[in-house]
Amino acid sequence: MAEVQIIQEEEKQLIQRAYRQLLRSIKSEMDEEDQRNIRLAYEMAVDAHSKQRRKSGEPYILHPIEVARICAEEIGLGPTAIVCALLHDVVEDTDVTLDEIDEKFGARISRIVDGLTKLDGSYNKDNSQAENFKKVLSTLVDDVRVVLIKMADRLHNMRTLGSMPRHKQLKIAAETSYIYAPLAHRLGLHAIKTEFQDICFKITEPEAHAELSRKLQETRRERTRYINEFIRPLTKKLDEIGVPYRIFGRPKAISSVWNKIKFKLVTFEEIYDLFAVRIVVDVESIREKAACWHVYSVVTDVYKPIPERLKDWITTPKSNGYESLHTTVIGPKGRFVEVQIRTERMDEIAERGFAAHWKYKGVRNQTDVYETWLEGIRELLENPNSDALEFISDFKTNLFNEEVYVYTPKGDMKVLPKGATALDFAFSIHSDIGYHCTGVKVNNRLVPMSYELKNGDQISVVTNRNQKPSEGWLKWVVTGKAKSKIRSSMKEERRQQGQIGREHLERKLRNMKVDFEPAVEFLVKHYGFSSHIDFYFAIATESFDLRAELKQFVVEAGRLHLPAPETKPAPAEEPASPVIRPQKNFTGKTRLLVGGEPADQYNYSFASCCNPLPGDDIFAFLSQNAGLKIHRTSCPNAVHLMANYGYRIMKAEWVSSPDSTFVADLKITGIDDGPGIIERLTHEISTKLGVNIRSFNIHGDEGYFEGKISLFIANTDQLNMAIRTLKNLRNVSTVTRIE
């Protein structure tokens, strides 16, 4: 008993320490009402969550307190957001109601807490996650603090994922990569976006993360020495211009380094830009631009610049508000070094994004980039025909990383995602211009509507009132607004045609003396139509033969029924067999467990998008018509599947035997120094490692060769051994697994 009291007392002190740390982190000014509300919210949350614990075993109340601290200290939000963060789980997880919060804290706090509360079970299970995303994002246009608090909530959950089972870690990481990391980027929350990506990398690629962390730690001292050597001559020159400044090296995120290794097919040792040097000057707003360019001239006086790598986001800020001047110079020992030049105001906006944006609103005479973006989100939300999955897909296109800057005939600039087309531009000007677009001129030259826009293009749109969108248009656009408007127009056209089909069905059922509403519900379900509109449209376009199909039903008491089946003698009982035998594309006795059960009872196959091998981290996805698909957790499609269809994901694991074999493909590049390269490659694989080669293709050109080799291997350990062996060969540059 005494032991329990000691534990309770220790936990009470732990909670109080966390609360005091929260109060110390609040930098914004507070009046008496703010202080009272924070204390009241803390007491309400402590009481409401008193019997709850997290998966780690710690008191649950520590979570909302930490979320509130992140809001205050790392995002820079004020007292109202802190109150809402403390209360963000009480309505969902406890007996506290929104009415109680409204009564004690007022309508504004109640509305934000409501936005933070997840949906109940009344929503379609298939789309529950998408519906939840849509609800949170719909509150974004009303009060952005909802999404900022949600970011803090997700960040703390990611930091404490260690106590969760592996399959849940993967699902949460997928959701984070799919929506939260891009949204953090779009809101300018650079530090949070980077941490999201780093934690997701650690979860999805634990071995690669551990190896890269080790290498970064081993080279840390050498990098620090190089940064100091690079900064030394700059400091002397910067001191002479008489402007307060800070200069320091910033390491690249581990996930960023991994992406470079993975997609640019280089080794860790070949990556030189593991850090960037940042120069932050402290000047008044009127001198910002001149001061940054002055610093740029100093940098390029000391080190030779690479002109094509100059990026000026001060004259034209990014659409998420980011402002900075980036250049790459050739530093000591011939290494490329990125230098970022900005002011203190720009640095705070770059790190804290939207929250810092409000602090400096009106400082610069320019368009409010966030308001322009939010207006686009409002337009997506106003589309009544969009389901949750369509909305999320369209919304994600608004979270673009790279941009293209184009101009109207009058010289007004429009910012669109990289890859946007001429038709996207038409819809970005106005929905009506997009609907009735018949042609586009770029730089006074007629181009297809699918023309991909380039920086500096000047665009004029030709319209015709008789023009209407068609389904083919969806292939010509990438922006969420254009896709949403095209779908909306097509659905309206479909609805109008469907009205004719409905009238035809009403007449037919009336003649059969059948009640209309129950009959429609029965027919839509029986024939598998996704909606009534689709059913009516099929009747109107005669793709559904109404007369012939209705003949197979009988009418009883005004309702349609299927005729009773004829009774037949029962067949002789056959021995039971598994539901569906697996479709195996391998030999030997390799087996899988799905959900802890043998996979043999399922119709399963291995996904061709990632070709999983024994030893790979895997999961099973229940497809609509192809049975179970086994994917690698690092599959390019894994994030999309887990984020949107989490209810179809099943835990899968290997149970392997030594004599099982799979086919793995490798791509090899290197220097072609004449005859003998094929012999050296095959000798290492077949003779030294004893691995059987299934096929081998190689071609050389101007001193460079590229080859593809298919191997029969038992597991990823054997594959990795083959990769390491080939990489160690003279003149071999890269060896990568083909997914």
ZIBELUR-V180924 format. One record per pair of residues at least 4 apart in sequence whose ideal C-beta (glycine too) atoms are under 6 Angstrom apart, sorted by the first residue. I is the first residue (numbers start at 1). J is the second residue. If there is no record, write none. Layout:
BEGIN
<<I;J> <I;J>>
END
This chain:
BEGIN
<<11;59> <15;61> <18;62> <18;65> <19;42> <19;65> <22;65> <22;68> <22;69> <25;69> <25;72> <25;73> <26;72> <28;78> <30;34> <30;35> <30;79> <34;79> <37;83> <37;105> <38;82> <38;83> <41;83> <41;86> <41;87> <42;86> <45;49> <45;61> <45;64> <45;86> <45;90> <46;61> <48;90> <48;94> <48;96> <49;60> <49;61> <52;60> <53;57> <53;60> <54;58> <54;60> <55;163> <55;164> <56;163> <58;62> <64;86> <64;89> <66;156> <67;85> <67;152> <67;153> <67;156> <68;82> <68;85> <68;86> <69;73> <70;74> <70;152> <70;155> <71;75> <71;77> <71;81> <71;82> <71;85> <71;149> <71;152> <72;82> <75;148> <75;355> <76;352> <76;355> <77;81> <77;355> <81;145> <81;149> <83;109> <84;109> <84;112> <84;113> <84;149> <85;149> <87;113> <88;116> <89;93> <90;94> <90;96> <91;96> <91;98> <91;117> <92;117> <92;118> <96;100> <98;110> <98;114> <101;105> <101;110> <101;113> <102;110> <105;109> <112;143> <112;145> <112;146> <115;139> <115;146> <118;132> <119;123> <119;131> <119;132> <123;128> <123;131> <125;647> <127;131> <127;388> <129;646> <130;388> <130;389> <130;392> <131;388> <133;179> <133;392> <134;388> <134;391> <136;150> <138;381> <139;146> <140;144> <140;147> <141;374> <141;377> <141;378> <144;354> <145;149> <151;184> <151;192> <154;180> <155;192> <158;199> <161;169> <164;168> <164;169> <167;651> <169;203> <170;633> <171;642> <171;646> <173;200> <173;203> <173;204> <174;178> <174;639> <174;642> <174;643> <175;643> <176;180> <176;181> <176;196> <176;200> <177;181> <177;200> <177;639> <178;639> <178;643> <179;183> <180;196> <181;193> <181;196> <181;197> <182;399> <183;399> <184;189> <184;192> <184;193> <185;193> <186;320> <186;399> <187;353> <187;354> <188;320> <188;321> <188;353> <188;354> <189;193> <189;353> <190;350> <190;351> <191;351> <194;253> <197;255> <198;253> <198;254> <198;255> <201;205> <201;209> <201;255> <201;258> <202;209> <204;633> <204;634> <205;209> <205;634> <212;254> <212;258> <215;268> <219;223> <223;275> <227;249> <229;332> <230;331> <230;337> <231;235> <231;247> <233;302> <234;238> <234;302> <237;298> <237;302> <238;245> <238;298> <243;281> <243;291> <244;282> <245;279> <245;281> <246;280> <247;279> <249;275> <249;277> <250;276> <250;278> <251;275> <252;256> <252;257> <252;274> <259;263> <260;264> <260;271> <265;734> <265;736> <266;270> <272;335> <272;336> <273;338> <276;338> <276;340> <277;339> <278;340> <279;295> <279;341> <280;342> <280;344> <280;347> <281;291> <281;343> <282;344> <283;287> <283;288> <283;291> <285;363> <287;291> <288;343> <289;314> <292;314> <292;325> <292;341> <295;341> <296;325> <296;341> <299;339> <300;305> <303;329> <303;331> <304;330> <305;327> <305;329> <306;328> <309;328> <310;327> <311;326> <313;317> <313;318> <313;322> <313;323> <313;324> <314;323> <314;325> <317;323> <318;322> <319;369> <319;403> <319;415> <321;349> <321;357> <321;369> <322;350> <323;346> <324;340> <324;342> <324;346> <325;341> <326;340> <327;339> <328;336> <328;338> <329;337> <331;335> <331;337> <342;346> <342;347> <345;360> <348;352> <348;356> <349;356> <349;357> <352;356> <376;398> <376;481> <379;481> <380;394> <380;480> <380;484> <383;484> <383;488> <385;488> <385;491> <386;390> <386;391> <386;484> <391;395> <394;480> <394;483> <394;484> <395;480> <397;478> <397;479> <397;480> <398;480> <400;417> <402;418> <403;415> <404;416> <404;418> <404;453> <404;455> <405;413> <405;415> <405;455> <406;414> <406;453> <406;457> <406;459> <407;411> <407;413> <407;458> <408;412> <409;460> <414;428> <416;420> <416;424> <419;478> <420;424> <420;453> <420;478> <420;479> <421;450> <421;452> <421;476> <421;477> <422;440> <422;447> <422;449> <422;451> <423;449> <423;476> <423;477> <424;477> <424;479> <424;482> <425;459> <426;433> <426;434> <426;437> <426;461> <427;434> <427;481> <427;482> <427;485> <429;433> <431;485> <433;461> <433;463> <434;485> <436;463> <436;464> <436;465> <436;467> <437;461> <437;463> <438;462> <438;464> <438;467> <439;462> <440;447> <440;449> <440;461> <441;446> <441;460> <442;447> <442;457> <442;459> <443;458> <447;451> <449;476> <450;476> <453;457> <469;473> <469;486> <469;489> <473;486> <474;486> <477;482> <477;483> <480;484> <494;498> <494;537> <495;533> <497;537> <497;540> <498;533> <498;536> <498;537> <498;540> <500;540> <501;536> <501;539> <501;540> <502;536> <504;539> <505;539> <506;516> <509;514> <509;516> <509;519> <512;555> <514;519> <514;555> <514;558> <514;560> <515;558> <518;559> <519;560> <522;526> <522;560> <524;529> <524;532> <524;535> <529;534> <529;535> <530;534> <538;543> <538;544> <539;544> <539;546> <545;549> <553;560> <554;561> <554;563> <556;561> <578;601> <579;601> <580;603> <582;600> <582;604> <583;605> <585;606> <586;590> <586;662> <587;661> <588;659> <588;660> <588;661> <589;657> <589;660> <590;656> <590;660> <591;655> <592;599> <592;652> <593;653> <593;655> <594;599> <594;620> <594;650> <594;652> <595;650> <595;651> <599;604> <602;628> <603;627> <604;627> <604;628> <606;612> <606;630> <607;629> <607;631> <609;635> <609;637> <610;631> <610;632> <610;635> <610;739> <612;616> <612;618> <612;630> <612;632> <613;662> <613;664> <613;716> <614;654> <614;656> <614;715> <615;715> <615;716> <615;717> <616;632> <616;716> <617;633> <618;630> <618;632> <618;652> <619;631> <619;633> <619;649> <619;652> <620;628> <620;630> <620;650> <620;652> <621;629> <621;631> <621;641> <621;648> <622;628> <622;648> <623;629> <630;652> <631;635> <631;638> <633;638> <637;641> <638;642> <639;643> <641;645> <642;646> <642;649> <656;660> <661;712> <663;694> <663;710> <664;711> <664;713> <664;719> <665;710> <665;738> <666;709> <666;735> <667;708> <667;736> <667;738> <668;707> <668;735> <669;706> <669;733> <669;734> <670;705> <670;731> <670;732> <670;733> <671;731> <672;700> <672;703> <672;704> <672;705> <673;731> <676;680> <679;683> <682;686> <683;687> <684;688> <684;725> <685;689> <685;691> <689;722> <691;711> <691;722> <692;712> <694;710> <694;712> <695;710> <696;709> <697;708> <698;707> <700;705> <713;718> <713;719> <714;718> <716;720> <723;735> <726;732> <726;735> <727;735>>
END
